[in-house]
Amino acid sequence: MKFIVDSLVSRLVQTGDLTITYPDGSAGTYGDRKGRRVHIRVNTRKALFGLAFDPAYYLGHYYGTGDIDVVEGEMYDLLETVFTGNPDFKYYDTRWNRMLDRLRYLVRWFRQKNGIVRSRRNVQHHYDLTGALYDLFLDEDRQYSCAYFERPDQTLDEAQLAKKRHIAAKLHINRPGQTVLDIGCGWGGMALYLARHMGAKVTGVTLSDEQHALAEKRARDAGLDDTVSFLLQDYRNTEGPFDRIVSVGMFEHVGRPNYLTYFRKSAALLKRDGVMLLHTIGRTDRPAANNPFIEKYIFPGGYIPALSEIMQSVEKSGLAITDIEILRLHYAQTLRHWRTRFMARREEAKALYDERFCRIWEFYLAASESAFRWQNLVVFQLQLVHDQEAVPLTRDYIGRDEDCLRAHEANPKGERRGARQFPQEASI
């Protein structure tokens, strides 16, 4: 097994400075010895076997169990060395790893067939962790999805506010009191933004008890509980119709077998002149299996789609796409903020849970950032309608409404809530 790992790493790391200490005490050095030094120790033979057999899963798994240690540097440094050490070769390009990926892809349909009960269980696995954990690394509004960096020097809170503003503008809410459904509303930040700055009447749905409880409290504390309501409910049981639908960071939990159900339900809930905005992680290449570590430990039942997979279901749903935007490195920047914050408060996370939990989450954040920075993950923002005249003919309205929202954010008490100037009705 040592020979297999040594051979693989020799091909992967031709630049950089990586040392691996093996269970027998021997050490291998890889790269051109330039750049940040990284040293890992493989403590057990089972961990060595795992790295040889399936590194996509077992590197994170055995780092979590303590069978692999990072002696110098951090886990992120190791992943950077691996993913940038040889642009012409990736570990998943080997025949064996391609076969494993194909096998996972073939069985994904059974693993992702998320009925209502299973969906709730999957959501609770991740989102019903204590809120104190998320306070360690998220922004003040607890936005747990890709931020929108209008400038490289923006803070995380500024970029998350820009994300909400950007999505709100694309929803094209053009009069006070329009009804909005927020599918997968999280802790309520998007819904509260739409009510506060656009005068919308918002219904948010979530399957997380923790998120539902905090979202309701936030609405009460903000004095918005007359215009914002949160339901502990599956989107498939929601009744409409709504003028607008927004879904941010939820579609990744739907599961490939349920895509047509998702879009047909959305079409049924959306009024004929309505607008829907879907914000989801996606892949830039062909459909493939999820990362097995992330699927087991972080997001069970989840799936990251290729754009082609989304389009197949949209085309059969009765909805039409009027705008597609690809956010490329925005999530890499978001995850860098999260990872840096988490590592700075790692001891607090350990006090909430334990060392194994911290290692798993450190790997999750580092691997996710790597996937957006050097691999094939991006974020899709899709605008969908029934009627092509539901939005203006050109995209200029997005920037204009963002400017209007910025002004309202700067002086939210200077006018009656919802009394800001709205864009004109769409026309050609």
Sequence and secondary structure as in RCSB ss.txt:
>XXXX:A:sequence
MKFIVDSLVSRLVQTGDLTITYPDGSAGTYGDRKGRRVHIRVNTRKALFGLAFDPAYYLGHYYGTGDIDVVEGEM
YDLLETVFTGNPDFKYYDTRWNRMLDRLRYLVRWFRQKNGIVRSRRNVQHHYDLTGALYDLFLDEDRQYSCAYFE
RPDQTLDEAQLAKKRHIAAKLHINRPGQTVLDIGCGWGGMALYLARHMGAKVTGVTLSDEQHALAEKRARDAGLD
DTVSFLLQDYRNTEGPFDRIVSVGMFEHVGRPNYLTYFRKSAALLKRDGVMLLHTIGRTDRPAANNPFIEKYIFP
GGYIPALSEIMQSVEKSGLAITDIEILRLHYAQTLRHWRTRFMARREEAKALYDERFCRIWEFYLAASESAFRWQ
NLVVFQLQLVHDQEAVPLTRDYIGRDEDCLRAHEANPKGERRGARQFPQEASI
>XXXX:A:secstr
 HHHHHHHHHHH SSSEEEEE TTS EEEES S SSEEEEEE SHHHHHHHHH HHHHHHHHHHHTSEEEEES H
HHHHHHHHHS TT  GGGSHHHHHHHHHHHHHHHHHT   HHHHHHHHHHHHTS HHHHHTTS TT   S    S
STT  HHHHHHHHHHHHHHHHT  STT EEEEET TTSHHHHHHHHHH  EEEEEES HHHHHHHHHHHHHTT T
TTEEEEE  GGG    EEEEEEES GGGT GGGHHHHHHHHHHHEEEEEEEEEEEEEESSS     HHHHHHT T
T    BHHHHHHHHHHHT EEEEEEEE SHHHHHHHHHHHHHHHTHHHHHHHS HHHHHHHHHHHHHHHHHHHHS
SEEEEEEEEESSGGGS SSTHHHHHHHHHHHHHHH TTSS TT S        
